[in-house]
Amino acid sequence: MSIIHPAFYIEDLKIGQTAQQSKTITETDIILFSAVSMDTNAIHLDEDYAKTTRFGTRIVHGMLTGSLISSVLANRLPGPGTIFLTQTMKFLAPVHPGATITAEVKVLEIFPEKNRVRLETTCSVGGKRVLEGEALVMGVSRQAKN
């Protein structure tokens, strides 16, 4: 049995603390996400179709963009052992294949008695915000079983 060592115990978190992670979205990412999510919308997969839309080209699945938030929460802040409870997302702009997305989380509020953390969640491409929202997660405490 392995022991989980979070990046940050809930007792160590600070309001305003941030973490981020970036990923360039490849054609393989889009195909794999389409397969696992069963979202085969032509706007993501068919360039000829996408040219006829208001976007003029294919766009990345919104939930693929949003899923990068999960990576930051699970691996960086708070880190391993974190459990997603809620997530809101507002999609502000399309993301195109080949774009590098930076997902960032920022601690807004800490509820140590419940091992909960509320965070601002954003994704950006080239410094332009393409997604914003909030997450509520269960963190790992030194003091109590989660």
Secondary structure, DSSP 8 states (H G I E B T S, - for coil): ------SS-GGG--TT-EEEEEEE--HHHHHHHHHHHT---HHHH-HHHHHTSTTSS----HHHHHHHHHHHHHHTSS-TT-EEEEEEEEE-S---TT-EEEEEEEEEEEEGGGTEEEEEEEEEETTEEEEEEEEEEE---SSS--
